[in-house]
Amino acid sequence: AGVQADAFGLKAEGTISSHMLSAELVLEQTRLQAEASGSVEDHGWQGDIGGLVVSDSRFGSWAQQDSAHLRAGPDEAVLDRLCLSSNENQLCAQARWEKTTGWSLAFDDLKLALSSLNDWSILEQKIGGVVAADFKVEGIDTSIVSGTGNVTVPELELELGPNRFFEQFIWYDTQVSFYIQDQDLTTTFQTRFVDDSKFSGTISLEDGVAFSGEFSDLPLLGSIEADIKELDILSAVTSDFLLPKGSLYANVNLNGTLGTPGIEGDVLLQQGDLRIPMLGAQLTGVKGTIRFMGRRLELDLSGDSGSGQIRAAGLFDFSREPWQAGLTLSGTNANLLNRRMITLTADPDLELQLGATGGSLVGRVAVSEALVEVEKIDRSTSESSDVVFVDDLSESSSWPFHYDLDLILGDQVEVVGHGLTARLEGQLKVASNPNNITVGRGRLDIVDGSFAIFGSPLTIERGRLSFNGGPVDNPGLDIRASKRVDEAGFGANGVKVGVNVTGSAAEFEMELFALPSMEDADILAYILLDKPLTNDQRNAGVISAAAEAIGLGKGTRLLSDVSSMLSVDDIRVEGRMESQETSLVVGKNLSEQLSVSYDYNLFKNAGSFRVRYQFGKGFSVESRNSMESNAVELLFSVER
């Protein structure tokens, strides 16, 4: 399409043997002005060029420093050194063409302040440093015969902005050189990081200058050597998923083509640490070898995990389409999870398969020790199972990942929280199904366990969690918990009271039982108070509130009965069992403005006395008194 000029002007004064020229060219965003003085001799022109100014809206104004001599004729053209500068930046060029010997083009004393890349809006990240370079290329007709070039950057600073890893990268003594010989292009490079890590190499492209085929088919030869002192520099790339530390040495050779390179050589990892924040796990003393074999990569890494060890070994194969990878993950007494709510030590024996079309994880995990603290698990509202997110489905189907794991629980797997203290044993097969739902098959037994209902502990006699191929978070329940209470009226063995839990985790039923049999209210009284409710109506409200809170289905009727039996205006249950803040509230209105109430916490066995006075128009004052604290609040309420 060419370049379209907005304006062009040329002015000439003098004679053929001695004249002055001035020219101006205006493009869309660029203006070029130049002056020259010279003469026409022997069928050619020679003279001096001066006053060259290039003004660009983006790259600023570049002005010629000294005049440059130009000689041009039918058999030869020579441009002596012509230099342009703009602030700290400078570009000097000289050229020669001879009809019989060829041509040459050289740039020397090139200087570029890297901060100009920010000024020219080429790079967003702040960068600092000065590039010094020189190039020279020689050729015949349209072919390049030889060439050399050097680029040096004594210090380069790149600021990434505020982040949790590295806000700034600094390189020292960066050098890049190239030379062209016999149509081959060879480049050497080296640099040094602020921690004295070094990176260097040589890359050669055979026939790189004269190659006429696809650029990706260029034959490639080379070598790369890296000596990285601190791997934490990689955390800017691995982000939150993996935080590495340690040192790495690599010495590899390159072959193949530019589009499909092959790599041969070893990468040695020494005294590495790998922290995985998502799991809370940390591998220490990581060492091993990563071996490149053409388009295949073989790795063998091992390290310490807690008091145990873990190893990963396998092969990545990029020589076939689609690419494939297979890894074995094994360990002994390895700390795999160390989060606030769960810690887990296990012996993994897993096979991980990866590829362009998906992945899978199969094998067994023998859990030797685990602690699950239920109360520390973050809870959030879950969507209904019939809610479908289209984006989630499209993302998961684009790279499906399936797993099929056998979990074997040892004798030190404990679950605590919300009144439960139990040890689990058993085996469970956990797998993904085509609907991306984790399903389970197997049985877990609760042994050596107890469960507290409103602070009153019950011993778990039988506890079974059955998984029959449904969602793993909804097992079948078969739990029986009880306690014995010494009661003279029932002989030496006293009375045995407890609860049976059946159904599923999502929809379970609780049923009270007693030996000998008795009313549910008395069973609850024995569980909570170690005595029957009969002829003791003072605790009727507590028992009724407990019945409603644990879902026995009789709480509403009991509350109604107690309310009618007692001289009160209000009796209700407030709070939730999960937060252990369930309370029985009993209140009495002494007048239209004055009311009193008593709030009894069923878990903490503690109460508070409240007095409220209504001023009207939504304003009221309330005092709250207990053994722990005293407070007075001014309240304002609005009815919607």
HUBEL-V53179 format. One record per backbone hydrogen bond with DSSP energy under -0.5 kcal/mol. CO is the residue of the C=O (numbers start at 1). NH is the residue of the N-H. If there is no record, write none. Layout:
# HUBEL-V53179
co->CO nh->NH
co->CO nh->NH
This chain:
# HUBEL-V53179
co->3 nh->5
co->7 nh->26
co->9 nh->24
co->11 nh->22
co->13 nh->20
co->16 nh->40
co->18 nh->15
co->19 nh->38
co->20 nh->13
co->21 nh->36
co->22 nh->11
co->23 nh->34
co->24 nh->9
co->25 nh->27
co->25 nh->32
co->26 nh->6
co->26 nh->7
co->29 nh->57
co->30 nh->27
co->31 nh->55
co->32 nh->25
co->33 nh->53
co->34 nh->23
co->35 nh->50
co->36 nh->21
co->37 nh->48
co->38 nh->19
co->39 nh->41
co->39 nh->46
co->41 nh->44
co->44 nh->41
co->45 nh->72
co->46 nh->39
co->47 nh->70
co->48 nh->37
co->49 nh->68
co->50 nh->35
co->52 nh->64
co->53 nh->33
co->53 nh->55
co->54 nh->62
co->55 nh->31
co->56 nh->60
co->60 nh->56
co->62 nh->54
co->63 nh->85
co->68 nh->49
co->69 nh->80
co->70 nh->47
co->71 nh->78
co->72 nh->45
co->75 nh->99
co->76 nh->73
co->77 nh->97
co->78 nh->71
co->78 nh->80
co->79 nh->95
co->82 nh->93
co->83 nh->65
co->84 nh->91
co->85 nh->63
co->86 nh->89
co->89 nh->86
co->90 nh->111
co->91 nh->84
co->92 nh->108
co->93 nh->82
co->94 nh->106
co->95 nh->79
co->96 nh->104
co->97 nh->77
co->98 nh->102
co->102 nh->98
co->103 nh->139
co->104 nh->96
co->105 nh->137
co->106 nh->94
co->107 nh->135
co->108 nh->92
co->110 nh->133
co->111 nh->90
co->112 nh->114
co->112 nh->131
co->113 nh->116
co->114 nh->117
co->115 nh->118
co->115 nh->119
co->116 nh->120
co->117 nh->122
co->117 nh->123
co->118 nh->121
co->126 nh->159
co->128 nh->157
co->129 nh->114
co->131 nh->112
co->132 nh->152
co->133 nh->110
co->134 nh->150
co->135 nh->107
co->136 nh->148
co->137 nh->105
co->138 nh->145
co->138 nh->146
co->139 nh->103
co->140 nh->143
co->143 nh->140
co->143 nh->145
co->146 nh->138
co->147 nh->180
co->148 nh->136
co->149 nh->178
co->150 nh->134
co->151 nh->176
co->152 nh->132
co->153 nh->174
co->154 nh->173
co->156 nh->171
co->157 nh->128
co->158 nh->160
co->158 nh->169
co->167 nh->160
co->167 nh->161
co->169 nh->158
co->170 nh->194
co->171 nh->156
co->172 nh->192
co->174 nh->153
co->175 nh->190
co->176 nh->151
co->177 nh->188
co->178 nh->149
co->179 nh->186
co->180 nh->147
co->181 nh->184
co->183 nh->209
co->183 nh->210
co->184 nh->181
co->184 nh->186
co->185 nh->205
co->186 nh->179
co->187 nh->203
co->188 nh->177
co->189 nh->201
co->190 nh->175
co->191 nh->199
co->192 nh->172
co->193 nh->196
co->197 nh->193
co->198 nh->227
co->199 nh->191
co->200 nh->225
co->201 nh->189
co->202 nh->223
co->203 nh->187
co->204 nh->206
co->204 nh->221
co->205 nh->185
co->205 nh->208
co->207 nh->211
co->214 nh->217
co->215 nh->218
co->216 nh->259
co->218 nh->258
co->219 nh->206
co->221 nh->204
co->222 nh->254
co->223 nh->202
co->224 nh->252
co->225 nh->200
co->226 nh->250
co->227 nh->198
co->227 nh->229
co->228 nh->248
co->230 nh->233
co->231 nh->234
co->232 nh->235
co->233 nh->236
co->234 nh->237
co->234 nh->238
co->235 nh->239
co->238 nh->241
co->238 nh->242
co->240 nh->277
co->242 nh->244
co->243 nh->275
co->245 nh->273
co->246 nh->231
co->247 nh->270
co->248 nh->228
co->249 nh->268
co->250 nh->226
co->251 nh->266
co->252 nh->224
co->253 nh->264
co->254 nh->222
co->255 nh->262
co->256 nh->220
co->260 nh->257
co->262 nh->255
co->263 nh->294
co->264 nh->253
co->265 nh->292
co->266 nh->251
co->267 nh->290
co->268 nh->249
co->269 nh->288
co->270 nh->247
co->272 nh->286
co->273 nh->245
co->273 nh->275
co->274 nh->283
co->275 nh->243
co->275 nh->277
co->276 nh->279
co->276 nh->280
co->276 nh->281
co->279 nh->338
co->281 nh->276
co->282 nh->306
co->283 nh->274
co->284 nh->304
co->286 nh->272
co->287 nh->302
co->288 nh->269
co->289 nh->291
co->289 nh->300
co->290 nh->267
co->291 nh->298
co->292 nh->265
co->293 nh->295
co->293 nh->296
co->294 nh->263
co->295 nh->318
co->296 nh->293
co->297 nh->316
co->298 nh->291
co->299 nh->314
co->300 nh->289
co->301 nh->312
co->302 nh->287
co->303 nh->310
co->304 nh->284
co->305 nh->308
co->305 nh->335
co->308 nh->305
co->309 nh->332
co->310 nh->303
co->311 nh->330
co->312 nh->301
co->313 nh->328
co->314 nh->299
co->315 nh->317
co->315 nh->326
co->316 nh->297
co->316 nh->318
co->317 nh->324
co->323 nh->356
co->324 nh->317
co->325 nh->354
co->326 nh->315
co->327 nh->352
co->328 nh->313
co->328 nh->330
co->329 nh->350
co->330 nh->311
co->332 nh->309
co->334 nh->336
co->334 nh->346
co->337 nh->344
co->341 nh->373
co->342 nh->339
co->343 nh->371
co->344 nh->336
co->344 nh->337
co->345 nh->368
co->345 nh->369
co->346 nh->334
co->346 nh->348
co->347 nh->366
co->348 nh->331
co->349 nh->364
co->350 nh->329
co->351 nh->353
co->351 nh->362
co->352 nh->327
co->353 nh->360
co->354 nh->325
co->355 nh->358
co->357 nh->400
co->358 nh->355
co->359 nh->402
co->360 nh->353
co->361 nh->404
co->362 nh->351
co->363 nh->406
co->364 nh->349
co->365 nh->367
co->365 nh->408
co->366 nh->347
co->366 nh->368
co->367 nh->410
co->369 nh->345
co->370 nh->414
co->371 nh->343
co->371 nh->373
co->372 nh->374
co->372 nh->416
co->373 nh->376
co->374 nh->377
co->384 nh->387
co->388 nh->390
co->389 nh->393
co->390 nh->394
co->391 nh->395
co->392 nh->396
co->393 nh->397
co->394 nh->398
co->395 nh->399
co->396 nh->399
co->397 nh->400
co->400 nh->359
co->402 nh->361
co->403 nh->432
co->404 nh->363
co->405 nh->407
co->405 nh->430
co->406 nh->365
co->406 nh->408
co->407 nh->409
co->407 nh->428
co->408 nh->367
co->409 nh->426
co->412 nh->370
co->412 nh->414
co->413 nh->424
co->414 nh->372
co->415 nh->422
co->416 nh->374
co->417 nh->420
co->419 nh->452
co->420 nh->417
co->421 nh->450
co->422 nh->415
co->423 nh->447
co->424 nh->413
co->425 nh->445
co->426 nh->409
co->427 nh->443
co->428 nh->407
co->428 nh->430
co->429 nh->441
co->430 nh->405
co->431 nh->439
co->433 nh->436
co->437 nh->433
co->437 nh->439
co->438 nh->472
co->439 nh->431
co->440 nh->469
co->441 nh->429
co->442 nh->467
co->443 nh->427
co->444 nh->465
co->445 nh->425
co->445 nh->447
co->447 nh->423
co->449 nh->460
co->450 nh->421
co->451 nh->453
co->451 nh->458
co->452 nh->454
co->453 nh->456
co->455 nh->457
co->456 nh->453
co->458 nh->451
co->459 nh->461
co->459 nh->482
co->462 nh->480
co->463 nh->446
co->464 nh->466
co->464 nh->478
co->465 nh->444
co->466 nh->468
co->466 nh->476
co->467 nh->442
co->470 nh->440
co->471 nh->474
co->475 nh->505
co->476 nh->466
co->477 nh->503
co->478 nh->464
co->479 nh->501
co->480 nh->461
co->480 nh->462
co->481 nh->499
co->482 nh->459
co->483 nh->497
co->485 nh->495
co->487 nh->490
co->488 nh->491
co->491 nh->494
co->495 nh->485
co->495 nh->497
co->496 nh->515
co->497 nh->483
co->498 nh->513
co->499 nh->481
co->500 nh->511
co->501 nh->479
co->502 nh->509
co->503 nh->477
co->507 nh->504
co->509 nh->502
co->511 nh->500
co->513 nh->498
co->515 nh->496
co->519 nh->523
co->520 nh->524
co->521 nh->525
co->522 nh->526
co->523 nh->527
co->524 nh->528
co->525 nh->529
co->525 nh->530
co->525 nh->531
co->526 nh->530
co->533 nh->536
co->536 nh->539
co->537 nh->540
co->539 nh->543
co->540 nh->544
co->541 nh->545
co->542 nh->546
co->543 nh->547
co->544 nh->548
co->545 nh->549
co->546 nh->550
co->547 nh->552
co->548 nh->551
co->554 nh->558
co->555 nh->559
co->556 nh->560
co->557 nh->561
co->558 nh->562
co->559 nh->563
co->560 nh->564
co->561 nh->565
co->562 nh->566
co->563 nh->568
co->566 nh->568
co->570 nh->587
co->572 nh->585
co->574 nh->583
co->576 nh->581
co->577 nh->580
co->582 nh->602
co->582 nh->603
co->583 nh->574
co->583 nh->585
co->584 nh->586
co->584 nh->600
co->585 nh->572
co->586 nh->598
co->587 nh->569
co->587 nh->570
co->588 nh->590
co->588 nh->596
co->593 nh->614
co->594 nh->590
co->594 nh->591
co->595 nh->612
co->596 nh->588
co->597 nh->610
co->598 nh->586
co->598 nh->600
co->599 nh->601
co->599 nh->608
co->600 nh->584
co->600 nh->602
co->601 nh->605
co->601 nh->606
co->606 nh->601
co->607 nh->627
co->608 nh->599
co->609 nh->625
co->610 nh->597
co->611 nh->623
co->612 nh->595
co->613 nh->615
co->613 nh->621
co->616 nh->619
co->618 nh->637
co->619 nh->615
co->619 nh->616
co->620 nh->635
co->621 nh->613
co->622 nh->633
co->623 nh->611
co->624 nh->631
co->625 nh->609
co->629 nh->626
co->631 nh->624
co->633 nh->622
co->633 nh->635
co->635 nh->620
